[in-house]
Structure formats: structure tokens, C-alpha cells
Amino acid sequence: MTPPRSDGFVRMPDAEFEAILTRAAEEGAKRALADVGLDGDEAALDIRDLARSSTASAWCAAPPCRPPSA
């Protein structure tokens, strides 16, 4: 099916356009995560581990190394 055109531009309802953008963003994000090995059943755990290690390394970014005060 050829989408309707007006003055050389493709015309579609806003909701349809938003749905296309959402699907493209989701598929792109999934592909990017898969490219760096953060996909599959263990992905959520891997991401949590990365977040914890980045937080831990931020504590020790400058000497002296101590956890942030609560």
C-alpha cells in the first residue's frame, strides 16, 4: 500500500507516526544493547551490576577513598 502524499510529502495520522517512531526507538535500543552483550535473560542483572560498579568507582574517584556520607 502506498501512503498518501501531499506536495511530495507522505501524510499520515499523528498517532501512526508516533507508533512508528516508538517501534523504531525500541528496536534500536534492543539492537544497541545486544551489540554490547546486554540482552537475554540475564540482561537486567548485568545492567544492575554495571550500575553498582560505576557507583562504587565514583566513590573512589579521588583520594581518600571513602563511601559518600548518608
PDB file with SEQRES, HELIX, SHEET and CRYST1 records, atoms N, CA, C and O in Angstrom:
SEQRES   1 A   70  MET THR PRO PRO ARG SER ASP GLY PHE VAL ARG MET PRO          
SEQRES   2 A   70  ASP ALA GLU PHE GLU ALA ILE LEU THR ARG ALA ALA GLU          
SEQRES   3 A   70  GLU GLY ALA LYS ARG ALA LEU ALA ASP VAL GLY LEU ASP          
SEQRES   4 A   70  GLY ASP GLU ALA ALA LEU ASP ILE ARG ASP LEU ALA ARG          
SEQRES   5 A   70  SER SER THR ALA SER ALA TRP CYS ALA ALA PRO PRO CYS          
SEQRES   6 A   70  ARG PRO PRO SER ALA                                          
HELIX    1 AA1 ASP A   14  ASP A   35  1                                  22    
HELIX    2 AA2 ALA A   43  TRP A   59  1                                  17    
SHEET    1 AA1 2 ARG A   5  SER A   6  0                                        
SHEET    2 AA1 2 PHE A   9  VAL A  10 -1                                        
CRYST1    1.000    1.000    1.000  90.00  90.00  90.00 P 1           1          
ATOM      1  N   MET A   1       0.836  -1.183   0.000  1.00  0.00           N  
ATOM      2  CA  MET A   1       0.000   0.000   0.000  1.00  0.00           C  
ATOM      3  C   MET A   1       0.878   1.243   0.000  1.00  0.00           C  
ATOM      4  O   MET A   1       1.801   1.361   0.807  1.00  0.00           O  
ATOM      5  N   THR A   2       0.595   2.143  -0.882  1.00  0.00           N  
ATOM      6  CA  THR A   2       1.337   3.393  -0.980  1.00  0.00           C  
ATOM      7  C   THR A   2       0.691   4.440  -0.085  1.00  0.00           C  
ATOM      8  O   THR A   2      -0.509   4.691  -0.198  1.00  0.00           O  
ATOM      9  N   PRO A   3       1.472   5.057   0.806  1.00  0.00           N  
ATOM     10  CA  PRO A   3       0.877   6.076   1.677  1.00  0.00           C  
ATOM     11  C   PRO A   3       0.472   7.306   0.877  1.00  0.00           C  
ATOM     12  O   PRO A   3       1.086   7.613  -0.145  1.00  0.00           O  
ATOM     13  N   PRO A   4      -0.554   8.009   1.335  1.00  0.00           N  
ATOM     14  CA  PRO A   4      -0.969   9.223   0.629  1.00  0.00           C  
ATOM     15  C   PRO A   4       0.119  10.298   0.692  1.00  0.00           C  
ATOM     16  O   PRO A   4       0.854  10.408   1.674  1.00  0.00           O  
ATOM     17  N   ARG A   5       0.199  11.070  -0.363  1.00  0.00           N  
ATOM     18  CA  ARG A   5       1.204  12.138  -0.427  1.00  0.00           C  
ATOM     19  C   ARG A   5       0.516  13.475  -0.684  1.00  0.00           C  
ATOM     20  O   ARG A   5      -0.547  13.553  -1.302  1.00  0.00           O  
ATOM     21  N   SER A   6       1.162  14.510  -0.189  1.00  0.00           N  
ATOM     22  CA  SER A   6       0.679  15.867  -0.414  1.00  0.00           C  
ATOM     23  C   SER A   6       1.893  16.753  -0.620  1.00  0.00           C  
ATOM     24  O   SER A   6       2.752  16.841   0.257  1.00  0.00           O  
ATOM     25  N   ASP A   7       1.973  17.402  -1.757  1.00  0.00           N  
ATOM     26  CA  ASP A   7       3.111  18.259  -2.098  1.00  0.00           C  
ATOM     27  C   ASP A   7       4.446  17.519  -1.960  1.00  0.00           C  
ATOM     28  O   ASP A   7       5.449  18.112  -1.563  1.00  0.00           O  
ATOM     29  N   GLY A   8       4.453  16.226  -2.289  1.00  0.00           N  
ATOM     30  CA  GLY A   8       5.672  15.446  -2.229  1.00  0.00           C  
ATOM     31  C   GLY A   8       5.974  14.852  -0.865  1.00  0.00           C  
ATOM     32  O   GLY A   8       6.932  14.089  -0.734  1.00  0.00           O  
ATOM     33  N   PHE A   9       5.195  15.174   0.145  1.00  0.00           N  
ATOM     34  CA  PHE A   9       5.398  14.655   1.493  1.00  0.00           C  
ATOM     35  C   PHE A   9       4.421  13.527   1.779  1.00  0.00           C  
ATOM     36  O   PHE A   9       3.279  13.548   1.319  1.00  0.00           O  
ATOM     37  N   VAL A  10       4.877  12.547   2.539  1.00  0.00           N  
ATOM     38  CA  VAL A  10       3.993  11.462   2.962  1.00  0.00           C  
ATOM     39  C   VAL A  10       3.125  11.994   4.091  1.00  0.00           C  
ATOM     40  O   VAL A  10       3.616  12.644   5.013  1.00  0.00           O  
ATOM     41  N   ARG A  11       1.837  11.713   4.011  1.00  0.00           N  
ATOM     42  CA  ARG A  11       0.896  12.164   5.040  1.00  0.00           C  
ATOM     43  C   ARG A  11       0.405  10.952   5.825  1.00  0.00           C  
ATOM     44  O   ARG A  11       0.073   9.921   5.241  1.00  0.00           O  
ATOM     45  N   MET A  12       0.360  11.079   7.162  1.00  0.00           N  
ATOM     46  CA  MET A  12      -0.198  10.018   7.994  1.00  0.00           C  
ATOM     47  C   MET A  12      -0.684  10.644   9.299  1.00  0.00           C  
ATOM     48  O   MET A  12      -0.230  11.719   9.691  1.00  0.00           O  
ATOM     49  N   PRO A  13      -1.599   9.967   9.954  1.00  0.00           N  
ATOM     50  CA  PRO A  13      -2.085  10.489  11.232  1.00  0.00           C  
ATOM     51  C   PRO A  13      -0.953  10.564  12.266  1.00  0.00           C  
ATOM     52  O   PRO A  13      -0.027   9.754  12.244  1.00  0.00           O  
ATOM     53  N   ASP A  14      -1.042  11.548  13.169  1.00  0.00           N  
ATOM     54  CA  ASP A  14      -0.019  11.719  14.196  1.00  0.00           C  
ATOM     55  C   ASP A  14       0.175  10.449  15.016  1.00  0.00           C  
ATOM     56  O   ASP A  14       1.309  10.082  15.322  1.00  0.00           O  
ATOM     57  N   ALA A  15      -0.917   9.773  15.378  1.00  0.00           N  
ATOM     58  CA  ALA A  15      -0.814   8.568  16.203  1.00  0.00           C  
ATOM     59  C   ALA A  15      -0.019   7.476  15.484  1.00  0.00           C  
ATOM     60  O   ALA A  15       0.774   6.773  16.111  1.00  0.00           O  
ATOM     61  N   GLU A  16      -0.227   7.332  14.175  1.00  0.00           N  
ATOM     62  CA  GLU A  16       0.505   6.331  13.406  1.00  0.00           C  
ATOM     63  C   GLU A  16       1.993   6.677  13.346  1.00  0.00           C  
ATOM     64  O   GLU A  16       2.850   5.803  13.479  1.00  0.00           O  
ATOM     65  N   PHE A  17       2.288   7.960  13.145  1.00  0.00           N  
ATOM     66  CA  PHE A  17       3.679   8.417  13.099  1.00  0.00           C  
ATOM     67  C   PHE A  17       4.365   8.167  14.446  1.00  0.00           C  
ATOM     68  O   PHE A  17       5.500   7.691  14.484  1.00  0.00           O  
ATOM     69  N   GLU A  18       3.681   8.485  15.548  1.00  0.00           N  
ATOM     70  CA  GLU A  18       4.233   8.257  16.882  1.00  0.00           C  
ATOM     71  C   GLU A  18       4.489   6.766  17.113  1.00  0.00           C  
ATOM     72  O   GLU A  18       5.499   6.395  17.709  1.00  0.00           O  
ATOM     73  N   ALA A  19       3.580   5.919  16.645  1.00  0.00           N  
ATOM     74  CA  ALA A  19       3.752   4.469  16.796  1.00  0.00           C  
ATOM     75  C   ALA A  19       4.981   3.987  16.030  1.00  0.00           C  
ATOM     76  O   ALA A  19       5.724   3.140  16.526  1.00  0.00           O  
ATOM     77  N   ILE A  20       5.197   4.508  14.847  1.00  0.00           N  
ATOM     78  CA  ILE A  20       6.372   4.142  14.043  1.00  0.00           C  
ATOM     79  C   ILE A  20       7.651   4.579  14.752  1.00  0.00           C  
ATOM     80  O   ILE A  20       8.618   3.820  14.819  1.00  0.00           O  
ATOM     81  N   LEU A  21       7.656   5.808  15.284  1.00  0.00           N  
ATOM     82  CA  LEU A  21       8.834   6.303  15.999  1.00  0.00           C  
ATOM     83  C   LEU A  21       9.118   5.474  17.249  1.00  0.00           C  
ATOM     84  O   LEU A  21      10.272   5.155  17.538  1.00  0.00           O  
ATOM     85  N   THR A  22       8.073   5.127  17.982  1.00  0.00           N  
ATOM     86  CA  THR A  22       8.231   4.324  19.196  1.00  0.00           C  
ATOM     87  C   THR A  22       8.814   2.960  18.871  1.00  0.00           C  
ATOM     88  O   THR A  22       9.748   2.504  19.531  1.00  0.00           O  
ATOM     89  N   ARG A  23       8.264   2.307  17.851  1.00  0.00           N  
ATOM     90  CA  ARG A  23       8.761   0.988  17.459  1.00  0.00           C  
ATOM     91  C   ARG A  23      10.219   1.068  17.003  1.00  0.00           C  
ATOM     92  O   ARG A  23      11.024   0.203  17.348  1.00  0.00           O  
ATOM     93  N   ALA A  24      10.561   2.092  16.236  1.00  0.00           N  
ATOM     94  CA  ALA A  24      11.943   2.238  15.762  1.00  0.00           C  
ATOM     95  C   ALA A  24      12.897   2.481  16.931  1.00  0.00           C  
ATOM     96  O   ALA A  24      14.000   1.933  16.954  1.00  0.00           O  
ATOM     97  N   ALA A  25      12.484   3.293  17.896  1.00  0.00           N  
ATOM     98  CA  ALA A  25      13.331   3.562  19.057  1.00  0.00           C  
ATOM     99  C   ALA A  25      13.542   2.298  19.882  1.00  0.00           C  
ATOM    100  O   ALA A  25      14.660   2.015  20.312  1.00  0.00           O  
ATOM    101  N   GLU A  26      12.475   1.538  20.104  1.00  0.00           N  
ATOM    102  CA  GLU A  26      12.582   0.301  20.879  1.00  0.00           C  
ATOM    103  C   GLU A  26      13.492  -0.713  20.185  1.00  0.00           C  
ATOM    104  O   GLU A  26      14.342  -1.331  20.827  1.00  0.00           O  
ATOM    105  N   GLU A  27      13.315  -0.882  18.884  1.00  0.00           N  
ATOM    106  CA  GLU A  27      14.145  -1.836  18.143  1.00  0.00           C  
ATOM    107  C   GLU A  27      15.605  -1.384  18.125  1.00  0.00           C  
ATOM    108  O   GLU A  27      16.512  -2.209  18.230  1.00  0.00           O  
ATOM    109  N   GLY A  28      15.832  -0.087  17.994  1.00  0.00           N  
ATOM    110  CA  GLY A  28      17.199   0.434  18.015  1.00  0.00           C  
ATOM    111  C   GLY A  28      17.862   0.238  19.367  1.00  0.00           C  
ATOM    112  O   GLY A  28      19.038  -0.117  19.439  1.00  0.00           O  
ATOM    113  N   ALA A  29      17.111   0.466  20.441  1.00  0.00           N  
ATOM    114  CA  ALA A  29      17.656   0.271  21.779  1.00  0.00           C  
ATOM    115  C   ALA A  29      17.989  -1.202  22.019  1.00  0.00           C  
ATOM    116  O   ALA A  29      19.044  -1.520  22.568  1.00  0.00           O  
ATOM    117  N   LYS A  30      17.093  -2.095  21.609  1.00  0.00           N  
ATOM    118  CA  LYS A  30      17.351  -3.533  21.768  1.00  0.00           C  
ATOM    119  C   LYS A  30      18.595  -3.945  20.984  1.00  0.00           C  
ATOM    120  O   LYS A  30      19.412  -4.717  21.485  1.00  0.00           O  
ATOM    121  N   ARG A  31      18.743  -3.445  19.779  1.00  0.00           N  
ATOM    122  CA  ARG A  31      19.910  -3.790  18.959  1.00  0.00           C  
ATOM    123  C   ARG A  31      21.188  -3.256  19.597  1.00  0.00           C  
ATOM    124  O   ARG A  31      22.207  -3.948  19.614  1.00  0.00           O  
ATOM    125  N   ALA A  32      21.144  -2.034  20.120  1.00  0.00           N  
ATOM    126  CA  ALA A  32      22.327  -1.457  20.761  1.00  0.00           C  
ATOM    127  C   ALA A  32      22.720  -2.261  21.993  1.00  0.00           C  
ATOM    128  O   ALA A  32      23.904  -2.526  22.201  1.00  0.00           O  
ATOM    129  N   LEU A  33      21.747  -2.655  22.813  1.00  0.00           N  
ATOM    130  CA  LEU A  33      22.049  -3.469  23.992  1.00  0.00           C  
ATOM    131  C   LEU A  33      22.615  -4.828  23.587  1.00  0.00           C  
ATOM    132  O   LEU A  33      23.560  -5.320  24.203  1.00  0.00           O  
ATOM    133  N   ALA A  34      22.038  -5.428  22.554  1.00  0.00           N  
ATOM    134  CA  ALA A  34      22.539  -6.724  22.079  1.00  0.00           C  
ATOM    135  C   ALA A  34      23.969  -6.595  21.556  1.00  0.00           C  
ATOM    136  O   ALA A  34      24.785  -7.494  21.755  1.00  0.00           O  
ATOM    137  N   ASP A  35      24.271  -5.490  20.896  1.00  0.00           N  
ATOM    138  CA  ASP A  35      25.617  -5.283  20.351  1.00  0.00           C  
ATOM    139  C   ASP A  35      26.688  -5.253  21.434  1.00  0.00           C  
ATOM    140  O   ASP A  35      27.834  -5.623  21.179  1.00  0.00           O  
ATOM    141  N   VAL A  36      26.328  -4.813  22.649  1.00  0.00           N  
ATOM    142  CA  VAL A  36      27.301  -4.761  23.744  1.00  0.00           C  
ATOM    143  C   VAL A  36      27.118  -5.921  24.717  1.00  0.00           C  
ATOM    144  O   VAL A  36      27.716  -5.933  25.793  1.00  0.00           O  
ATOM    145  N   GLY A  37      26.288  -6.900  24.337  1.00  0.00           N  
ATOM    146  CA  GLY A  37      26.122  -8.101  25.142  1.00  0.00           C  
ATOM    147  C   GLY A  37      25.156  -7.978  26.301  1.00  0.00           C  
ATOM    148  O   GLY A  37      25.186  -8.804  27.213  1.00  0.00           O  
ATOM    149  N   LEU A  38      24.300  -6.967  26.290  1.00  0.00           N  
ATOM    150  CA  LEU A  38      23.338  -6.770  27.374  1.00  0.00           C  
ATOM    151  C   LEU A  38      21.939  -7.148  26.911  1.00  0.00           C  
ATOM    152  O   LEU A  38      21.020  -6.329  26.936  1.00  0.00           O  
ATOM    153  N   ASP A  39      21.791  -8.394  26.491  1.00  0.00           N  
ATOM    154  CA  ASP A  39      20.477  -8.887  26.087  1.00  0.00           C  
ATOM    155  C   ASP A  39      20.281 -10.268  26.686  1.00  0.00           C  
ATOM    156  O   ASP A  39      21.215 -10.824  27.263  1.00  0.00           O  
ATOM    157  N   GLY A  40      19.122 -10.817  26.565  1.00  0.00           N  
ATOM    158  CA  GLY A  40      18.851 -12.148  27.080  1.00  0.00           C  
ATOM    159  C   GLY A  40      18.315 -12.125  28.497  1.00  0.00           C  
ATOM    160  O   GLY A  40      17.993 -11.072  29.047  1.00  0.00           O  
ATOM    161  N   ASP A  41      18.229 -13.319  29.075  1.00  0.00           N  
ATOM    162  CA  ASP A  41      17.610 -13.485  30.385  1.00  0.00           C  
ATOM    163  C   ASP A  41      18.364 -12.789  31.517  1.00  0.00           C  
ATOM    164  O   ASP A  41      17.751 -12.364  32.496  1.00  0.00           O  
ATOM    165  N   GLU A  42      19.665 -12.669  31.396  1.00  0.00           N  
ATOM    166  CA  GLU A  42      20.481 -12.089  32.466  1.00  0.00           C  
ATOM    167  C   GLU A  42      20.740 -10.589  32.284  1.00  0.00           C  
ATOM    168  O   GLU A  42      21.496 -10.002  33.059  1.00  0.00           O  
ATOM    169  N   ALA A  43      20.137  -9.969  31.290  1.00  0.00           N  
ATOM    170  CA  ALA A  43      20.438  -8.572  30.971  1.00  0.00           C  
ATOM    171  C   ALA A  43      20.163  -7.635  32.138  1.00  0.00           C  
ATOM    172  O   ALA A  43      20.988  -6.771  32.435  1.00  0.00           O  
ATOM    173  N   ALA A  44      19.027  -7.786  32.805  1.00  0.00           N  
ATOM    174  CA  ALA A  44      18.693  -6.888  33.916  1.00  0.00           C  
ATOM    175  C   ALA A  44      19.725  -6.999  35.036  1.00  0.00           C  
ATOM    176  O   ALA A  44      20.123  -5.991  35.621  1.00  0.00           O  
ATOM    177  N   LEU A  45      20.153  -8.214  35.330  1.00  0.00           N  
ATOM    178  CA  LEU A  45      21.181  -8.401  36.369  1.00  0.00           C  
ATOM    179  C   LEU A  45      22.509  -7.788  35.948  1.00  0.00           C  
ATOM    180  O   LEU A  45      23.195  -7.161  36.755  1.00  0.00           O  
ATOM    181  N   ASP A  46      22.869  -7.972  34.680  1.00  0.00           N  
ATOM    182  CA  ASP A  46      24.118  -7.387  34.182  1.00  0.00           C  
ATOM    183  C   ASP A  46      24.095  -5.867  34.280  1.00  0.00           C  
ATOM    184  O   ASP A  46      25.094  -5.257  34.658  1.00  0.00           O  
ATOM    185  N   ILE A  47      22.971  -5.255  33.945  1.00  0.00           N  
ATOM    186  CA  ILE A  47      22.856  -3.796  33.989  1.00  0.00           C  
ATOM    187  C   ILE A  47      22.939  -3.314  35.432  1.00  0.00           C  
ATOM    188  O   ILE A  47      23.590  -2.305  35.707  1.00  0.00           O  
ATOM    189  N   ARG A  48      22.283  -4.027  36.367  1.00  0.00           N  
ATOM    190  CA  ARG A  48      22.383  -3.658  37.790  1.00  0.00           C  
ATOM    191  C   ARG A  48      23.826  -3.759  38.272  1.00  0.00           C  
ATOM    192  O   ARG A  48      24.300  -2.892  39.006  1.00  0.00           O  
ATOM    193  N   ASP A  49      24.519  -4.811  37.861  1.00  0.00           N  
ATOM    194  CA  ASP A  49      25.920  -4.964  38.252  1.00  0.00           C  
ATOM    195  C   ASP A  49      26.767  -3.811  37.719  1.00  0.00           C  
ATOM    196  O   ASP A  49      27.627  -3.290  38.429  1.00  0.00           O  
ATOM    197  N   LEU A  50      26.528  -3.420  36.489  1.00  0.00           N  
ATOM    198  CA  LEU A  50      27.266  -2.282  35.922  1.00  0.00           C  
ATOM    199  C   LEU A  50      26.980  -0.999  36.687  1.00  0.00           C  
ATOM    200  O   LEU A  50      27.889  -0.212  36.949  1.00  0.00           O  
ATOM    201  N   ALA A  51      25.717  -0.789  37.045  1.00  0.00           N  
ATOM    202  CA  ALA A  51      25.353   0.419  37.791  1.00  0.00           C  
ATOM    203  C   ALA A  51      26.033   0.428  39.155  1.00  0.00           C  
ATOM    204  O   ALA A  51      26.530   1.463  39.599  1.00  0.00           O  
ATOM    205  N   ARG A  52      26.054  -0.732  39.820  1.00  0.00           N  
ATOM    206  CA  ARG A  52      26.708  -0.812  41.131  1.00  0.00           C  
ATOM    207  C   ARG A  52      28.204  -0.550  41.013  1.00  0.00           C  
ATOM    208  O   ARG A  52      28.774   0.165  41.837  1.00  0.00           O  
ATOM    209  N   SER A  53      28.844  -1.121  39.997  1.00  0.00           N  
ATOM    210  CA  SER A  53      30.279  -0.915  39.885  1.00  0.00           C  
ATOM    211  C   SER A  53      30.615   0.513  39.494  1.00  0.00           C  
ATOM    212  O   SER A  53      31.654   1.028  39.907  1.00  0.00           O  
ATOM    213  N   SER A  54      29.774   1.163  38.718  1.00  0.00           N  
ATOM    214  CA  SER A  54      30.072   2.556  38.379  1.00  0.00           C  
ATOM    215  C   SER A  54      29.876   3.445  39.600  1.00  0.00           C  
ATOM    216  O   SER A  54      30.604   4.423  39.772  1.00  0.00           O  
ATOM    217  N   THR A  55      28.899   3.120  40.457  1.00  0.00           N  
ATOM    218  CA  THR A  55      28.701   3.879  41.687  1.00  0.00           C  
ATOM    219  C   THR A  55      29.882   3.662  42.625  1.00  0.00           C  
ATOM    220  O   THR A  55      30.382   4.610  43.230  1.00  0.00           O  
ATOM    221  N   ALA A  56      30.324   2.419  42.746  1.00  0.00           N  
ATOM    222  CA  ALA A  56      31.450   2.117  43.622  1.00  0.00           C  
ATOM    223  C   ALA A  56      32.715   2.820  43.143  1.00  0.00           C  
ATOM    224  O   ALA A  56      33.482   3.339  43.954  1.00  0.00           O  
ATOM    225  N   SER A  57      32.937   2.841  41.829  1.00  0.00           N  
ATOM    226  CA  SER A  57      34.137   3.503  41.330  1.00  0.00           C  
ATOM    227  C   SER A  57      34.053   5.016  41.510  1.00  0.00           C  
ATOM    228  O   SER A  57      35.083   5.673  41.653  1.00  0.00           O  
ATOM    229  N   ALA A  58      32.855   5.575  41.506  1.00  0.00           N  
ATOM    230  CA  ALA A  58      32.705   7.015  41.733  1.00  0.00           C  
ATOM    231  C   ALA A  58      33.093   7.375  43.162  1.00  0.00           C  
ATOM    232  O   ALA A  58      33.601   8.468  43.412  1.00  0.00           O  
ATOM    233  N   TRP A  59      32.854   6.453  44.106  1.00  0.00           N  
ATOM    234  CA  TRP A  59      33.246   6.708  45.496  1.00  0.00           C  
ATOM    235  C   TRP A  59      34.749   6.889  45.606  1.00  0.00           C  
ATOM    236  O   TRP A  59      35.234   7.668  46.426  1.00  0.00           O  
ATOM    237  N   CYS A  60      35.475   6.169  44.779  1.00  0.00           N  
ATOM    238  CA  CYS A  60      36.935   6.166  44.873  1.00  0.00           C  
ATOM    239  C   CYS A  60      37.581   7.004  43.775  1.00  0.00           C  
ATOM    240  O   CYS A  60      38.745   6.792  43.435  1.00  0.00           O  
ATOM    241  N   ALA A  61      36.843   7.939  43.228  1.00  0.00           N  
ATOM    242  CA  ALA A  61      37.375   8.730  42.113  1.00  0.00           C  
ATOM    243  C   ALA A  61      38.532   9.620  42.566  1.00  0.00           C  
ATOM    244  O   ALA A  61      39.476   9.848  41.810  1.00  0.00           O  
ATOM    245  N   ALA A  62      38.460  10.113  43.777  1.00  0.00           N  
ATOM    246  CA  ALA A  62      39.541  10.976  44.267  1.00  0.00           C  
ATOM    247  C   ALA A  62      39.894  10.539  45.686  1.00  0.00           C  
ATOM    248  O   ALA A  62      39.000  10.264  46.486  1.00  0.00           O  
ATOM    249  N   PRO A  63      41.191  10.472  46.008  1.00  0.00           N  
ATOM    250  CA  PRO A  63      41.577  10.065  47.362  1.00  0.00           C  
ATOM    251  C   PRO A  63      41.124  11.103  48.382  1.00  0.00           C  
ATOM    252  O   PRO A  63      40.995  12.270  48.014  1.00  0.00           O  
ATOM    253  N   PRO A  64      40.883  10.762  49.599  1.00  0.00           N  
ATOM    254  CA  PRO A  64      40.905   9.407  50.116  1.00  0.00           C  
ATOM    255  C   PRO A  64      39.633   8.668  49.711  1.00  0.00           C  
ATOM    256  O   PRO A  64      38.577   9.268  49.512  1.00  0.00           O  
ATOM    257  N   CYS A  65      39.765   7.357  49.597  1.00  0.00           N  
ATOM    258  CA  CYS A  65      38.651   6.524  49.154  1.00  0.00           C  
ATOM    259  C   CYS A  65      37.734   6.237  50.327  1.00  0.00           C  
ATOM    260  O   CYS A  65      38.108   5.508  51.247  1.00  0.00           O  
ATOM    261  N   ARG A  66      36.547   6.800  50.302  1.00  0.00           N  
ATOM    262  CA  ARG A  66      35.557   6.507  51.333  1.00  0.00           C  
ATOM    263  C   ARG A  66      34.167   6.658  50.742  1.00  0.00           C  
ATOM    264  O   ARG A  66      33.964   7.453  49.824  1.00  0.00           O  
ATOM    265  N   PRO A  67      33.204   5.897  51.262  1.00  0.00           N  
ATOM    266  CA  PRO A  67      31.845   5.995  50.734  1.00  0.00           C  
ATOM    267  C   PRO A  67      31.236   7.357  51.053  1.00  0.00           C  
ATOM    268  O   PRO A  67      31.617   8.000  52.031  1.00  0.00           O  
ATOM    269  N   PRO A  68      30.288   7.793  50.222  1.00  0.00           N  
ATOM    270  CA  PRO A  68      29.660   9.087  50.478  1.00  0.00           C  
ATOM    271  C   PRO A  68      28.887   9.048  51.794  1.00  0.00           C  
ATOM    272  O   PRO A  68      28.373   8.004  52.196  1.00  0.00           O  
ATOM    273  N   SER A  69      28.815  10.196  52.455  1.00  0.00           N  
ATOM    274  CA  SER A  69      28.075  10.244  53.720  1.00  0.00           C  
ATOM    275  C   SER A  69      26.594  10.164  53.448  1.00  0.00           C  
ATOM    276  O   SER A  69      26.113  10.646  52.423  1.00  0.00           O  
ATOM    277  N   ALA A  70      25.866   9.548  54.375  1.00  0.00           N  
ATOM    278  CA  ALA A  70      24.430   9.336  54.204  1.00  0.00           C  
ATOM    279  C   ALA A  70      23.650  10.577  54.577  1.00  0.00           C  
ATOM    280  O   ALA A  70      22.422  10.582  54.495  1.00  0.00           O  
TER     281      ALA A  70                                                      
END                                                                             
